C-alpha cells in the first residue's frame, strides 16, 4: 500500500509497530484465537513502548501524537490480529478517552496514569439487549441516593469486560429526558452488585474477550460520575467519534494481512510446474484487492488529517469507515477463496481473517448508519460536497 504523505516521524513509527507485530503478535495470533484468550501482557508491553498513550497529554501519562499516528497503530496491529487491536482500542480510545475528556482533575489522576501504563484495564459499557444503533434505548438506570448512585440493569457484548479493572458505563439518570437524561460513570470491577458473565463464544475475533455486565443495586460514589449529570453521554458523543477512523484502520490492516496471505499462498502453490499466479484470474483478483486496500488507506489517512487540522471530519470518517470495512470483508473473502482447501483449515490464517472481518461493518456504527451520515452531508452541501 502507498503511504504517500506520511512524515518521517510517522514512517519511523509505522516501521517500529510493524516490527513488533511481526515478532510478538503474528507468531501467536492463531493460537490466541483458538484459545479464545486475550494476552493481558500485551497491555504492559505496548504501554512500555508508549503506544497506549497516543493522543493523551504527558501530564496524565500520555505520549502525545495525533489521529494519523493512531490510525497507523490500528492498521499495523490489525495486520497481526484484529482481535488484539480491538482490545487495546477499547481500553484507550473509549474507556480512557472518556475519562480524559469528561473527567475531573482528580478522576484523571486516579485512573489515567495506571491505565496508560497498562496496569489497570478499562472497558466501555454502552450496548444493551435493546440498545445498539438507537442511542435513546438505554435502560440501565442510575438512581441518586445521597452521595451514591445505585445502578440497576445490564450491558451486553462488552469487549474487555471479562478482565477489565474499571468500566465506563452509560446509564439513564432521568429517563423522562431521553438522550438528555443519560450520564456516564466509572465503575470499579470490585464494586458490590457488579457481576460479569463468562466470556461469550463468538464467530470471530476469538482472542478478544467479551461478556455481559449486570448491575444489581451497585452503589457508585457521586465522585465517579464523569461530566455533568444527565448530559454526560451527549458530551461523550462529541469526543468519542474517532472510532470510525480507528475502525477504518482495522479494516485496512486486516485486509492487508489477508492480501499478504493470499499472495504468499498463490505464489508458492504449484499447479504442474508453475505457481497458480500464472492464471490471469488469480493475478487480477490480487490486483483488485490491492487497489481497494490502497484506496481505503488513503480515505483513512484523509479523515485522520482532517481531525488533526481541526476540520469537519464527520463525513470523511464515515466514508473511510464504510469503504475500508466493506473492502476488508471483500478482500478476506477473496483471500480465503484463493487459498482454497488449505485456507479453510482451522489452523490457517486465512480462515481467521474471514471470521474476523464482518464485525467491522457492524461495530462503531453499521454500514447503513455510515451511508445515512454521508447522505446527510450531501443533502447539506449539495453540489459543494467535494
N, C-alpha and C positions, 0 to 999 in steps of 0.2 A: 504494500500500500504506500501511497505517496504521503509523506509528512511535510509537504511544502508549507513554509511559513512558520515552522517551529523555530524558536530561538535556540541558540547554542546551549543555554541552560536547560531548556525543555528536552532537547535531544539527549543530553547527558543523563537527565533524569529518566527518560524513557529507556535508555540502554541499561541503566542500573536496575530498574524494575524488571526488565526483560531477563537479565542475567539471574536475578533472584528467582524469578518464576521458573526458569529452565532448571535451576539447581534444586530448588526447595519444594516446588509445587507439582510440576509436571510428572516427576517420577512416582508420586504417591497419589495423584488425583483420582485415578480409577479405584484404588484401594480404599480411599476415604469415602468415595461414592458408594461402594458396595457395603462398607461397614456402617454407612449412614451415621457418621460421626464427624463433628467439626473439630479439627485440631486446634484446641484452645491456645496452644503455644504460639501460633502464628500472630495472635494479637500482640504478644510481647515482642516477637521478632520484628514485626512491621513497625511497632511503636519505636523500637530502638533505632530504626532507620529514619524516623521522623515522618513516616507516611500517614500514621493516624492523625497527625496534627496538621495536615494540609488544609488550609483555609481557616485555621484558628490562630489568633494572635499569640505571641510568645508569652504574654503575661498570664495566660491560663494554661501554659504548657504546650502551645501550638508551635508550628514550624513555618507559618506563613504560606505563601503560594496561593494560586487562584484556581479558577474554574478549568482552565486549559490543563493545568497540571493534574487536577483531579480526574478529568476525562481520560488523560493518558494513563493514570494509575488504574482506573476502572477497566480500560481496554486491555492493558497488559496483564493484569491479574486474571481477567476472564479468559484470556488465551490459555492460561494454565488450568483454571477451574472457575466457572461462573459461580458455583456454589460458595467457594471461598471468598470471591469478590463480594458476593451478596452479604455475607455475614459481616465483613468489615464495613461495608457501606451502611447497613442498618445501624451499626454501632456509632459511626462517626457522623454521617450526613443526616441522620434522622434523630436519634436519641441525643447525642452530644450536641448537635447543632441546635436543637430546640432549647437546650439549657443555655447555650451561648447567647442566643438571640432573645430569649424570653426571661432568662433567669436574673435574679439579683446578684450583686457582687458576692454576697455570702453563699448563694447557691452555686455560682460558678466555681468559687474557691473550694466548696465542699465536694463537688463531683468531677469537674473537668480535668484537673491535673492527673488524677489517678486513671480517669477514663482514657485520656490521650496517651498515657504511659502503658495502656493495655492491662492495667491491674484490676480494673473494675469494668465489666462489660454491660452495655445497655441494649435495650430493645425498644421498639416504637409500637404502642398499642392503640390503634385506631379501629381496625376492621372488626366487625361483629357478624354473627349469623345473618343479620338483616341489614347490615350497613357496609357497603362497599363503595360503589360509584356514587350512591346517593348519600352525601355527607350528613344530611339532616336526620338520617335514620338511626343515629347512635342512641342506644337505650341504656347504657351503663350510667348509673346515677351517682352523684356525689352530693350528699346532704350535709349541710353545715351544722355542727353541734359544738358550740363553744370554740375551742382552739383546735378543733379537728374537723375533717370531712370524713363522712362514713360512705365508703364506696360499695355498691352492690351492682352486679352484672357480670359480663364476661367479654373477653376479647378472643377472636378466633384467627387462626393462621398467622401467628406472631413469630416471625423469624428471630432467632437467638433466645427466645424465652426459656427453653429447657435449661440454659446455663447462665442467663443474664443475672447480674447483681442488682441492677436497678431497671425500672420500667418507666417510660414516659407515656402516660395514659391520658386519653381524651375521654371526658365524661360530661354528662348534662348536669349543670348546676341550677338551671332554670328552664325546665323542659318547655314551658309555655312560650319561650322566646325563640325556640328552634335553634338555628345556626348561631344566633346572638346570645345563646344561653349555654354555651359549651366552654368548659375550662380544661386546662392541662395541668397534670400533676406528675411529680417524680415520686414513684413508689418503690421503696426498698424491698428486695425479694423476701426478707425475713419478717415483713410486716404480718402480724396475726390477721387471719382472714383472707390471705392470698394463697391460692393454690394453682400450681402449674401441672397440666396433664402430662402424660407420657408423650414423647415426640411422635408426630404423625408419620405415617408411611406415605411417600409421595411418588409420583411418576418420575420426576427428575429432580435435579438439584439435591441429590442424595446427601451430600456432605453438609448441606445447610439444614440445621435443626429447627423445627417449627412445632408449636404446640398451642393449646388453648390456655388462657389465663382466666381464672374465676375469682371474683371478689365477693366475699360473703361477710358483710359488716366490717370490712377492713378500715381501720381508723388511721387516717393520714394527716399529719400535722398541717396546719394552715401554712406554715413556713415552707411546705413542699409544693405549694401551688406556684406554677410558672405563669407570670404575666397577670393581667387584670382578670378578676373574677368575671365569668360569663363571656369574656371576649378573648380569652387566651388562644382558642383554636383559630379564630379569624386572624389573629396576629401570627400564629404559627404558619398558616397557609401562605403568608407573604414571604416567609423566609425558607420554607421547605419545598420550593418549586424547582430546585436544581436537580431533583430526582430524575426528571425526564432526560437531562443531558447525561447523567450517570448511566441510566438505562440504555441510552444510545451507545455509550461506551461499552457496556456489557455486550450488546449485540454485535458490535464491531469486533471485539476481542474473541468472543465465542465463535463467530463466523470465520474469523481468520484461522482459529485453531482447526476448524472443520476443513477449510480450504487446504491448509498445510497437510493435514492427514490424507485428504483425497489426492493431493499432488504427489505425496510420498508413495502412496499405495499404487496409483496408476503408473507411476514412473518405474516401479520395480515389479509389478505384476506382469509376468511374461505370458504371452499367448503365442505359442510357437517359439520363434527365436527373437521376438520383438516385444517391447512393453506395450500395453494396451493404449498408451498415448499415441500410437500410430493411427488410431481411429479418429477421424475428424470430429465425431460426436463427442468424444472424451475431451479433446483439445478445446472445442468450442464451449463446452459446459464449464470447464475450468476458467476459460477466459471471461465468460459471463459472470461467474461467481466473483472473480477478482474485480471486475469493473463495478459491480454493485457494491461490494465492500468498500472500494475506494471512494465512491460517491457518498456512501453512508458516513465514512470517516470525515470527509470534507464538510458535510452538513453538521456533524457533531462539533468539529472544531469551530465552525462559523458561529454556532449558538454559544459556545463557551467564550469565544472572543467578544461577542455582544455583551455577555454578562460582565466581563472584565472592563469593557468600555463604558459601562453604565447605560447601555441602550435598552430598547424594548426587545427582549429576547423571547417573549411568550410564544409567538408563532414559530420562530426558528427552533425553539426547543421541542415543540410538538412535531414539527416536520422531521427533525433529527430522530426523535424517539420512534415515530411512526415508521419511517423508512428503514432505519437501522435494525429495528427488531423484526420487521417483516422480512427484510433482506436476510437476517440471520436464520430465520425459520427456513427460508428457501434454500440457503446455502447448506445448512445442516442436512436437509432432506436430500439434496443432490449429492452431498458428500457420502451419505450412507448408501445411496444408490450406486455410486461409482465404486465403493468399496465392496459391494456385493455380499456374498455369504460371510466373508471374513469380518466385514463391518457389522454384521448382525449378531455376532457373538458377544456375550456379556462382558468379556474381558477387553473388547475393542473400545478404543476412544471414540470412534465414530458413532456408536450407538448411544454413548453418554451424551455427546453433543446434541444428538437428535432428541433425546429425552429432556435435556435441559432448556432447549431454545424456546419452546412455546410459552412458557410462563412470562417471558419478557414482553410479550404482546399484551399481557393481562395486568401485571403489576405497574404501579406508577401511572395509572390511567390506561384503559384499554385503547386499542387502535381506533375504535369508534369515537371515544372521547377526544382523542387527538385530532381526528378529522373534524369534529364539531368545533374545536378550538381554532383550527386552521380556517374553516369556513367563516366563523365569526369575524376573524381578522380580514378575510377577503371582503365580507359584507361592509365592514367599516371603511376599508381602504379603497375599494372599487378598483379602478384601473391603475391606482398608485401602489398596489400591493408589492410590486417588485422594487 
